[in-house]
Amino acid sequence: MLTVIIAILGFAIDRVAKVLTQIYVKPVHSITVIEGIFSFTYVENRGAAHGILQGQRWFLIGITLIIAALLIVFLIKNYSRAPLMLRVAGGMILGGAFGNLFDRIFYGYVVDMLQVTFIDYPVFNPADNLLVFGVIVLGVYILFFDKEFFVDKKKDKNNSNGEK
């Protein structure tokens, strides 16, 4: 249930931010919040992260649907034994994926608006942050916490008995 709540909340925050951006920022293109540090800047991203795969809308929609479906199946099958970190990571990844997927399906591009101006970095949105932080949480969990969670217990038992 926690995963679903995080995904829905993340999606909702992303949608609200994008709608507000289209209403208030799009007409003026950019609003400086802290000079030289942060601005809200309206961008229509027709690619993926950092603008790669420009114009590949249907490919990006397909990949997103496949990865989201695989993650949902994994979480459903393993939810009762999945630790909190995996549930949180899954919710963040799904919330971010569905946030950007919504834009690609209904607009043909993803609305980006968050711009850090003290470095040369692409404009991004809340869904992008959810995806990045969700993958970081997943990676930290896999690397440092429970390496056994992803091991096939049946294969592992057979190998410990000398079978192949």
N, C-alpha and C positions, 0 to 999 in steps of 0.2 A: 504494500500500500504506500509506503514511503516513497518508493521510486515513482509511482504514478503521481503523487502529490508534487514532488520536485519537478517532474516533467511538465505537468499542467501549469504550475506556478511559473516556471521558467519560460514556457511558451507564452503565457499571459503577459508577463513583464516585457518580453520581446515585442509582442504585438502592440502593446500600449506605447512603448518607446517609438516604434516605427510609425504608428498612426500620428502621434504627436509631432514627430519629425516631418511627416508629409504635410501636416497642417501649418506648423509654425516655422520650420527651418527651410523647407523646399522653396517657398517664395523668395527668401532672402539669400539662399544658398549656404550661408555660414553665419554662426553666432559665436563670437569669442566669449568664453567664460573666464579664463585666466590668460591674459596676454602672454604669448610665447610658451604656453604650457598645454592648454586644452581648449578645444572648440567643438561645437556641434556643427557638422558639415554634411549637407545632403549629398549622397552619392548613390547612383544606381549601378550596382555591381552585377554585370552579366556573366561573371565567371565564378571561380571559387576563391579560396583564400589567397590574399595578395594579388587578386586579379588573374590568376592562372586559369587556363581552360576557358577563355573568353568565348562566348557564343555557344557553349556546349550545354545549353539548358536541359535538353532531354537526357543526355548522358548523366548530368549531375542529379537530375530527378531520379533516374533509374538506380544509380549507385546509392543514393540516400535511402531509397525505399528498400533496397536489398540489405544494406547494412543495418538499418533500423529493424527490419523484420528478423534478421539473425539475432540481433541483440535482444529483442522482445522474446523470441523463442528461448534463448539461453536463460534469460531472467525468469521466465515462467517455469522452465524445467528445474532451475536451481534455486528458486527464491527462498525456499524454506531453509536451505543451508548456506545461502549467500550472506556473508558478513555485511555489516553496515556500510563499510567503505565501497563495496561493490554495488550495493543498492543506491547509494548516493551518486556514484559515478554514472551508473546506468540512467538514472533520472536526469542528470545534467546533460548527458550526451543526447538522450532522446528529446529533451526540451529544446536544445539548440538545433538539433537536426530538423525537427518539425517546424521550428520558427523560420529557418531559412527555406525549408521545403515549401511552406505556405507561400512565401514571396515568389519563389520560382514558378509555382503552379499558377498563381492568380495574377502576378504582375509580369512575369517573364524575366525578372531581375530581383536581386536582393537589395533591400534598402539598408544602407550603412550610414552611420551618423556620428560615431564617436571618433574624434581625431586628437591624438596627442601631437602637439606641434613642436615640442622641444627635441624631437628626433624625427628622422625621415621614416615614417611608418604608415602603412595603409590605413584608411578609415575602416572602422569595424562596427559591429553592433552587439547587443546583449547575447544573441544566439551564438555568435562566434566565441564570446567569452565562456558561455556554458560548455560548448564543445571542447575548447582548449582546457579549461579547468577540469572537466569530466575525464578527459583522456589523461591528464596529469595525475588525478586521484587514482585512476585505474592503473596507470604505470607504477606509481609509488606502491600501491597494494601488491601488484605482481612481483615487483623487484624486492620489496623489503618485508612484507608481512606474511603471506601464506602462499608459498610456492607450491604447496601440495593441493590446493583447491582445484587447479586446472589439470592435475594428473589423473589419467583414467585408472581408477582403483582396480578394475578387473585386470587390465594389462599389468599393473604394478604387482598384483598378487601372483599372477602367473610367472612373472620374471623372478620374483623372490623364491619361487619353488624350483627354479632351474629350468622352467619351460620357456619356449620361445613362440 
